[in-house]
Every structure is written in C-alpha cells, then in structure tokens.
Amino acid sequence: MSAPEAPRLAILLVALLAAPPFARAQSWMAVGLPGGDVRALAVDPRDPRVVYLGTADGILYRSGDGGASWRRAQPGFPLRGMSLDQIVVDAAGTILVGYWEVTGPGGGIARSSDDGRTFTILPEIGGQSVRALAVAASDPRVLVAGTLTGVFRSGDGGSSWQRISAAGDPEIKNINSLAVDPADPQVIYAGTWHLAWKTRDGGQVWRPIHLGMINDSDVMTLTFDHRSPSTVYATACTGIYRSPDAGGHWAKVPGIPASARRTRSFAQDPARPDVVYAGTTEGLWASEDGMATWRLLTPRELVVNAVLVLPGGGLLVGADGAGVLRSPDGGATWASSNEGFFARFVSRVIFDPAQGRILAGVLDDRQAGGVLSAARPSGPWSKLGGGLEGRQILALALAGTEVLAGTDDGLYFSMSHCGLWRPLRVAVDGIDLHPRVTEVVALSDRTFLAASSQGLLRSTDEGEHWERHRLGLGLAVLAVAASVPRPTVVLAATPLGFFRSLDGGASWTQISASVGEANVHGLAFLPGNDHVVFATTPRGLLRSPDQGQTWLRRGGGLPLLDITGLALHPDGRTAYASDFTRGGIYRSEDGGETWQAFSTEGLLSDRVWALAVDPAAPDRLLAAARSGGLHEWRALEAANAAGSR
C-alpha cells in the first residue's frame, strides 16, 4: 500500500465506523401472518421435494422439502400485480410461468433456468393475458399457451411463438385450460370459457369436442389418464367429465354436490390410478374407485386452486386465504404448511400496548381471515375470536381492553371473556342498516364513532344504540379521526367535503370543500397537535394546518399517486407514507412538509397498503404489503439474533 493510500483508507474506516446504525444496519423483514392466496403449485420432475408456488401478486416461492417450508425466490419473478396461475417445470428443470395482469389486459410468459432466482420475459408473447400453459411430454421444446385472444405454440422452448388459432375467432378464445397429447405434440386440447376444442395438426384445423357436455360449461382443467391418453378428464363449472375416446364423447361424473362443481384443479395419483382428487370452490374431494363415489377431505369452506400428489401418497393443496395445506396420508389428516410463505393482504394493523399485543385485520380472505393477534410481529398469530367469518376487515380501533372492527357488513365488538365477536346492531327508525364501515374511532370506552356508507354513526353507550348524522347533501362518510390531545375535536371526510365537530361528534359543521377528492382513504391528526391533519387519497397526501379548513397537496418528494398507508411517530415530526400505485415508502422529518424515499429493501412487495408505528417502541415500524403479510423495520443485528434463538 502506498503512503498516500493509507490516510485515505483510515479516513474511510473512521467514516464507516461513525455512520449511525440506523443508516447502515437496518432492513425490512417479513415477520407475520403466514398464508394467503395460492394460485398455482408445480413440482420439479427431477426432484419431487422441489415445489414452486405462484401468488396473485407476482411472487414466486420455492420449497426444497416437499412443501413443508417456503422461501421467496430472490430476486425472483420481476413483475408485481400479476397472477401467476400457470407454472410448468420441464425435464431439464427449466421453469416457465404464465401470468396475467390482475387490473389490466396484459400478461405473458417468463422463463427461468436457475431455480426461479432470475427470469427472462419471453418477448414474442408479451402483452398476452396467459391463462393456460402446457409442455409436450414427447418434445419439451414444444409449448402451448392459451390466452384471452386464442392459442399460441412454440417449437423452440419459448423463444419464438406463432398463433395457431385464427385471430378474432368467435369460439377459440378465452382459453382456460390446455393439454398436449403425450405421444403426439400436434394433438392439442383447449378448454375455453365456453366448451372444449381439439386440433390434430398443430392448430391448422380446430374442431369442437363437447358432445355430452352441458352447453355453458367453462372448462377449467384438461388431464390425460396415466394409463391411456385416449381417456381424458375435463373439469368445468358444471361438473367433472370423462371421455373414453379422446374427446369424442363425454359423460358427466356423478357424486360431487352441485354447489361444489366448480373444479379448479384435478390430479390423479400416478401410483394408484383409480385415486383422483378434485379441488373445488367447496373443498378438496377424492375418489378411490375410479370416480364412482366421492368424499370430502377438507372443510367445505376451503377454495382449492391447486392440488399435487406427492410420492408416497402425500398431498399438497393450495387455497385461497389459507395458503398451503399438507397431508402425509392421502387426506386423512391435514396441517397448515405456510412456514416462510407470507401472502396475506393485511388491511389494518394497530398496536395495543396495554394488552401487550399487535392486532391485524385481513382483507380478501373471508374464511381464514378476520382479526388476528400476536404478542410480537413474528408471531405466533392466532384468531381473535370467531364470528367474523365471511366479512372483510376494513377498520380497527381499541376500546379499552376490547376491540372494535369495521367490516363490509357492519360493526363488531370483541368479547374477550368468551372468544367471540358481537355484532353491534345499527338501526335507524327500527331498520337495521348493516353499513359498510371504513373507519371507527373510540373516543372513550363507551363513545364510538364510525364512518360508514350509511352516514356518520355515533354511540355513547358502548354500541348498544346509535344515532346517524348526515353530513351535507350526501350520505356516505369515508373517514373519521379524533385529535389525541383533545378527543372532542373530530374531523370527517365525505365525497362532498370535510366536516368538523368540537363536541365529540354530537354536532357537525362543514369547514371545507372536497378539493377535488371524491375518495379519501383515511384521516390522521399529528400526535400532540390538534390542528395539523393529514388525508390519504388516490392522488397524493393532503395536509391541513388548521383542522381541515384549508388543504395543501404534499409533493416535495412524495408522489401524487395513491397514498394508502400513513404512520405518525409520537415525536410529532416523523411520519411515514406509502404509495400503493407504483410502490414505495417515504419518510418526513418535519411534520409532513417534505418527504424522502425510504428503504424498501427486504419487502416481499413494495406495494404497501398500511403502516404502523409502535407507540411503546417508536423506532419499530410495521408495513403491510399487498400480498406479503407484515414486515418489520429493524436492525439486522437484532434480526439475526432473533433468528438464532
């Protein structure tokens, strides 16, 4: 080392050692609410212990132990907002993922040759909403993709594609399922949203093959019998069909109740061909006698999207909400198998320091969701009582030692002594309203306010009776918030403007117009200040210095996009906000005047819906991603120590 280099190196080392730990040794870590929606499961034919899982938000997971535990492929599939419904792993271990855009018409196919760590987007089929994908068993270079516009074929492993159904064909479109004859890659079956079709010549001529099917059948899967490719199974919204003559004739299989006939997945046990499994919108069904009779293996409430038969008779099921279930004995017993898999949509998260717990409300999971509780972000998480099944959690608030939950079907109050939720009857003139409640505030143990589709609701007797306030000309109230230092000061947002109450919600006055916002997500007062208020909206963050009389849309580093998450530090200066449209988290250190981009390293998805600061430990920040459960911002050293315990 030369003499001039030594002083420079010493200065650099001093600078590194002096850098604050916050800047150099912190990251987001996925910590909570295992489970979520599973769209697809696929096994590596070279090693049945390797299983891949696709989610509805463009995240690919990998298991190396037969689905007992999961790890997100890093950096993995590169696009958020895509539903990974089709995963194919060929004999060489190449992974092909067919995907479609959840909120738009786009999609495509991506290919990985390194166990899902990196992907190449295949350009020639880019922009197509891919709903079905199959590889030819006799020639893995032959791929077939089904999209909303028709059928495409590749003869070189996906590098190039040709349309093999006529553009604009009135029937061969909206492809839901595909199958390639195991012996002849020119023979292709296609299931559409309206019946099934077949080509014998690689797509030059297509013929209908739905003799025996009910006319409105949406064909969801197509499967060849392991014993003979001339026997084909089709599952549809009208039931399960079997063809003994390669699609020439179909017969409907009896045994599964009509309400469970939407069969999204189908699997045959290769070791016991008479044993088949049907994953439906009402649980997993099994037949052990060639489909003569069926029995239900799981709770009927389970919506099954994928089923895999593992060596030795084990089963893996991918479901909506509940995530992955695993059975070692052909469905006799089941256990949740979501270690490392975080795909829940957490709508609200709040800290309850008095009870030493964290509460999280779940969206888009009406059966396995509800409100969950844990002593720490890393869990274990458990349901906070029964009674919320079938409802979306839109709002949470503490009411003394109990919890208020706002749902798409009214208000609920927890009853800790019996482990149940009690519906709070909201009636006006003797008519039950069943309002959609988007925000709820407990001003005291007895006085509650709720922003709802039926107006501003107020109770002063712990929810036994309610009065309704119509704020302005409209009815719906979008959000409500109370000042922390002065709870009698309350602000409410409606599509027509902002309203203020100075007496705890007993009376209201409109103080400003809507400033062009017809949909305010939420309101929050700056801690320790009863004048500064924030409003999160689809077009940025609004800030008011005077209890909502005037508003300024905040830029200064914060995008003017859909700001859904807002967390305010007790110091009254630090604030965090999240952009749900483009993804990202931002921090302000001057009470929300200016903002800077904040690290998203470690987030499974940077589309963060909700944020929360722990009031008992304000340096702890939680983020609820669109499909990644909860993440905690903490020092890496602390995280590593926690992981080693």
N, C-alpha and C positions, 0 to 999 in steps of 0.2 A: 504494500500500500504506500502510495506516495505521501509526502508530508502534507501537501495542500488538501488531500482527500480526508485525512484523519480528523481535522477540526470539523469538516462538513458532516462527517459521519457522526461525530459526537453530538453536534447540534441537533441532527435528525433524531438520534436516540432520546435526547432530552425532551424534544418536542413530542415524541410518541408517548413517552412515559408521563408527560404532563397533561396529555389530552384527557378530557373528562371521560369517565367510564360510560356516561350516557351516550356519547358520540361514537364510541368505538366498540362497545361490547354489549349491544342490545339488539334484539330481533323479535319478530313475531313468531309465536309457536302455536300450532294447533293443539288445543287442550281439551275441548269438550264436545259433548252431545254426539257420541258416535251413532252412526246410522244415516239414513237419508234415502233418497230415491236411487235405485239401481236400474239402469236401462238395459244393460247387456252384460253377459258373462261369457268368457271363451277360455278354453283350456289349450295349452301348448301340446301338440301331439307328440313332441319329443320327450316331454316330462309332465305327467298329469298333476304333479304338485304345483306347477306354474299355472296360475289362473289370472286372467285380466278382467277388469271391471270398468264399465263406462257409465258416466253420470250424465245428467241433463244439463250440465253447465260446462262441458268441455274438459273434464278432468278424468284422466286415466289412472287407475290403481293397479298394482301388481301384487300378487301373493305368491310366495315361494313354498308355502306349506299347506297347499290344498284348500286355501280359503280360511284357514284358522286366524290369520292376521294379514294386514294390508299395509302397503306403503305407496304413497303417491309417486308415480314415475316422474323423475326430475331431469330436465325441466318439463318433459312430457309433452302432451298434446298442446299445441300453442294457442288455440282459439277458445275464448270464453263465449258463453251464450249459445253453444252448440250442443245438441243432444246426440250423444254417442250411442246410437241404437244398434249399430252393426259392428261386430269385431270378428275378424277371421284371422286365424293363425295357420299358415301353411306348413308343409312338412319340413321346410328349412328354418322355421321359426320366424319368418317374416310376418309382421303384424300389419293388417290392413283395417282401417277404421272408416266406416261410412257414417257420415254425420249430416245433420240438417239444422238450419238456423231456427231457434225457438221463436223469435219475434220477427222473422222475415222469410223470404223465399229462397235464401241461399243455402249452401252446403257444399259437399264434395267428398273426396276420399283422401286419406293421409296414410303414408307407409312408413314403417319403422323397421330397421334391421338390427337394432341394439336394445332389444327388450323393452321398447317403449320410452327410452330415455330421450331420443330425438325423433322428429318426424319430418318427412317431406310431403308437402301438399302436392298432389298429382294435378298438374295444370289443365290437362285436356278435358277433365270432367268437373273442373272448378265452377262454382255457381249453381250446380245441380243439387237439389234437395234429395239426398240419398236416403231412401227408406229401406232398402234391401240390398244385400251383398252376398255373393256366393263364389266359391272357387271350385273348379273342376277337379274331382278326385283323380281322374286319369291323366290330367295335364295341369299342374299348378300354375302354369303361365296363363291359363285361361280364367279370366274373371268376368263376372256378370254383375252389373249394378242396376238396381231399379230406382227410379226417381219419380217425381210428380209428373214429369213430361214423357216418360217412357222407359225403355230398356237399352242399356249400353253394354258393349262387350270389349274386352281387351285380350289380345293374344300374346302379350309380352309382359305380363306381370303388373300391368297398370300404367306403363309408360305412355301408351297411346290408347285411345278409345274410339269406338265407332258406334253410332246409334244403330240399333238393329230392329227398332220398331219405327213405324212411319211417324214423322213429326206431325203433331196435331191429330193423331189417331183418336177417335172419339171413345174407344174402349180400352186400348192398351196404354194406359196412363195411370197415375196414382198407384204405383206399384208398391205393394205391401210386403211381398214375400217372393223368393226365388229359389229354385233348386235345379242343379245340373245333373243329368243322368250320370251315375258313377262310371259307366262303361263308355259313354259317348258324349264328348263335350259339345256336340252340335245340338243335342236334345236338351231343351231348356223349358222349364215350367215357370209360369209367372202368375202370382196371385195379386189381384187388384182390389180396389175398394168396391168393385162390382164383379165378382166371379173370377174364374181362372182361365188361363190360356196356355198354349203349348206350341213350340216350334221344333221341327225335326231337322232343320237345315241351317242352324245358326242364326235364325231370325229373318230369313228371306220370306217365309210364309208362316203366319200365325193362325191357329185355329182355336175356337172355343172348346173348352173341356169342362163343362159344368152340367152334364146330364145327371140328374139326381140331386143337384144342389138347390136349395131354396134360392129364389131369384135375386134377393137382395143381399146375398152373402158377401161380406167383406173378408177376403181370405188373408189371414194373418200369418200362418206358417205353412210350409210345404216340406214334407220329410219322407225320405225313402225308407222302407223296411230294410233292416240289416240283412235279412235272409234272402230278399228278392227285390231288385229295383223296380219290378213291374207293379209291386204293391206300394201305393203312395197314400200318405195321410195328409189331409188338409184340415186346418182349424180355422173357424170363421166365427163371426158374430152370431151365427145361427146354430153353432154346434161343431162337432167333430165329424169328419167324413173320411171314409176309406174307399180306395179304388183298387180292385184286384187286377185291372188291365191297363195300367199306365195312364190313367186319367180318362179312359173311355167311358166308364160308368162310375158313379159314386153312390155310396149308401151311407146314410146318417147313422152314427153310432149312438145307441141309447145309453141312458144311465146317469148322465150329469144333469142336474136340475136346470131348467130353462134360464133361471136368473144368473147362472154361472157359466153360460155358454160362450161368453167372450173369452176365448182361449188364446192368450198372447204368446205362450211358449209351449213346446212339446218336446219330449225326449223319450227315447227307447233305451232300455238297459241292454248294452251290447252283449253282456254275458247271459242275460235271461230275456230273450226277445219277446216273450209274452208279457213282460212287465213294461208298462208305459206310464208316463207322467204327463199331466196336463196342468199348466199354470194358467189360472183364470183370474178374472176380476173378483172372484169369491173363493180364493184359496187354491191350494195345490191338491189335485185329485190323482189317484193311482188306480190302475187296473193290473191285476196279476193273472188274468185269464184271457188275454187277447182281446180286451175291451168288451167282454161280455157283461162284466159288472165293474162298478167304480166305488171307491170310498174316499172320503175327505181326510187328508193327512194333517192339515194345518187349521188354525182358526179361519172361519169363513170370511172374516173382515180383511184378510190379507189379500192385497192386489199383487199378483205374481207376474213379473215381466220376463224372468229368465229362470231356467232350471238346468242344472248339469248333473249327470250321473257320474260319480267318481269310482275309481277302481275299488272293488270290494263291496259295492252296493251303497256307498255313501252318497249323499245328496247335498247340493248347494242350491239355494233359492235366492234370487234377487228380487226384491219387492219395493213397492212404493213406501216411503217413510221408514219402515222397519229395517231397511238395508238388507243385510245378508243373514240368512238362517242356514244352519248346518246340521245335518243328521248323519250319524255314523251307521245307522241301522235301517236304511231304506224308508225312513219317515216315521218309525215308531216313536222316536224321541227327537226333540229339536232344542237347539241352543242358539242364541244370538252370536254372530261371528263377525263383529264390527270393529275389532281392535285395529286401530290405525285408520279406520275409514270414517271420515267426517264429511257429510254432505247435507246436513240439516239446514233448513232455512230458518234461522233464529230471527224473529221479528222484533222482540224486545228483550233486553237484559237489564236487571236492576240489582243493586247491592242492598242487602238487609243487615247492616252492622249489628243491630240489636239482637238478631237471632243468629248471627254468625253464618250467613248463607248467601248464596247467589241464586237468583231466580231468572229463568229464561223461558220465554214464550215461543212456541213453534208455529210456523206458517206452512201451509200446503201439506199438512200431514194430519188428517182429521181423525185417524185411529191411534197411531203410535205417538202422536204429538201431545198437545196440551201445555201445561206449565211444569217445568222440571226444576229440581232444586239440588244444590251441591254445596258442600262446605268450602270448597275451593274450585277454581276454574277447571283443574284437571280431573275433577270428579272424585268418586263415582257420582253419576247423576241418577236421580230417581224421580218418578212422577209425584207431583204434589197433589195427591188425591185423585179420585175418579169423579166422573160427572161432566167432563168437558169433551168427551168423545164426539166426533162429528162437527167440531167447531174450530174456527180459525182464531188464533190469539192475536189480537190487534193492539192491545194496551195492557199495561200492568202498573199497579200502584200499591204501596204499603198503606195499610190501615191499622195502625197499632201493631199487634202481633199477627194480624191476618193479612190477606192479600186480596185485592180487587183485580178482576180480569175483565177486560172489554173484548167482546168477540163479535163475529158476524151475526150472532143470534142472541144479542142481549148481554147483560151484566151478570157476573158471577162473583160470589164471595166465598173464600176458603173457610172451612171449618176444621181446624187442626185437630180437635178432640176426636173426630170420627173419620178423618181422612177423606172427606168428600167436599165437593163444591156445591154451594147452594145458589140456585138461580134467583136473582133479585127481580121480583115482579114489578115491571114498569108499566103502569096503567094510567091512562088519561080518560076521564069520564067513563070509567069502568071498562075500557077497551085495552087489552094487552097489546103493547106496541112491538115487542121483540126487535128493538132497534139494532142497527149496526153501530157499534161503539168504537170510535177510532182513538179516543183518549179519555183517561179517567184520572181524577185528582182527589186525594183525600186531604181536606183542609184540617180535619181532626179525626179522632176515632169514630165520630158519628156523622160528620158532614162531608158528603161526597158530591163531586161534580163530574158530569160525563158529556163529552162532545159526541153527538150521535146523528144518525140520519133522520131522527125524529125531533131534533132541536137540542137545546142545552138543557140537560136534566140535572135536577138538584134534589138531594135528600138530606134532611137534618136528623134522621133517626136511624142511622146505620143501614139505610137501604130499604126500610120497611115501606115507606111511602115516598113518592116522587112528585115534584112539580116540574112542568115544562115551560121553558122560556123560548118564544120565537124571537130570534134576533134579526130584526129587519124584515124585509119582504119575503125572504126565503125561509126554508125550514132546516136544512142540514147545517150542522156545525162541525167544522173539520178538525179543530184542535182547541185545547184549553190549557192554560198554565197559570200557576199562582206564584207570587213572589215569595221567596224563602224568608226574608226578614219581616215581611208584612203579608201573611197569607190572606188577609182580607182583600188585597189587590189582585184581581184576576183579569186575565186577557183571554178573549176568544176570537177565533178566526172563522169566517164564513166565506162562501164564494162571492159575497157582495161587499165584504169589508171586515174591519176589525172592531170589536166591541170591548168595553171595559166595565168592570164592576169594582166598586170601592167598599162593598159590604159583604164580601164572601159569596157573591153570586145571587144575592136576593134581588138586585135591580141592575139594569144594564143600559149603557149609552154607547151609540156608535161614535167612534172617535176618528176613523179614517176610512177611506175607500179601499178597494181591493188591490190597488197599484198594479193592476193587470194580472194578478194571480188568482186563478179560479180554483186552485188546488194546493192549499198549504198542508204540508205533511205534519209539522209539529211546531210548537212554541216552547220557548225556554227563557226564563229570566236569568240574568247574570248573577251568580252567587253573591250575596251581600249587597245587592243593588236592586231596588225595586223600580228602577226607571229603565235600565237597558234590557231590551228584549230581542230575541232572535226568532226568525221564522224560516224554517227549511221549506224549499219549494222546488218544483221541477225546473225552474230557471235560475237557480242560484240561491244564495243565502241573503235574507233581508235582515237589517239591523236597525233598531229604533232606539234613540237615546231618551225618549220621553213617553214611555209606557204605551207605545203604539200609535201616537198621534202623527208622527212622521216616520218614513222608512227610507232607507238607502240600500240599494242592492250592492253587496260587497264583491268587489273584484280584488285587485291587488294581490294576485297570485292564486286566488280561488276561482275555479272555472264557473261560468254562468250556465251550469248544467244541472242535472237532477241531484240536489244535495238532500240526502235522506238521513244520514247519521250526524248527530251533534252531541258532544260531551263537553261539559264545562267543569274546569278544575276549581276546587274550593278557594283557590287564591284570588279568584276574580279577574285574573289576567290571561290565564292559559285556556285555550279552547281547541277542540279537535272537530273536524268536519270531514265527511266522506262523500265522494262523487260516485253515484251508482251507475251513471251512464257510461262513462269512459273508464271508470275505475281509478282509485287513488284516495289517499288520506292527506289532510292538510292540517297545519297547526298555526295557531295565532298566539303571540305572547303579549299582545297589547289590547286584550279585551275584545278581540274580533275585528279590529280596524284593518289590519293587514295579515296576510297568510303566506305560508311557505309550504312546499311539498314535504310530506313526512314519509319516512321509510315504509315500504310495503314488503320488505324482504321477509320471507318466511310465510306470507299469506298464501293459502291454497288458492284463493281467488281474491283479487283486489277490488271486486265489486262489493263493497261493504255497505250493508243496509243499516246497521245500528252500531253505536259506540257507547261506552260507559266508563266512567272514572270511579274508582273505589274511594268513597269519602273517608274511609278509615285508613287507607294507604294510597294517597292521591297519585303516587307515581305508577300505580298499577292501572293499565288501560286495557279494556276488552273491546274486541271488534267482532261483529257477527257478519260473516261473509255470505253472499247469496247462496252458496252451496258448499260451504266449508265449515259449518258449525262455528264454534267460538275460537278466537285466537287471543293470546295474551302477549302484551308487550312487556318484556322483562330482560334482565341481564343474562347474557349467555352463560356466565359462570354459575349463576343461580339455577338456570335451567339445567345445565349439565349435572349439577349437584343433586337436583331433584330427580333427574332421570336415573342417577346411580343408586338412589335409595330404594 
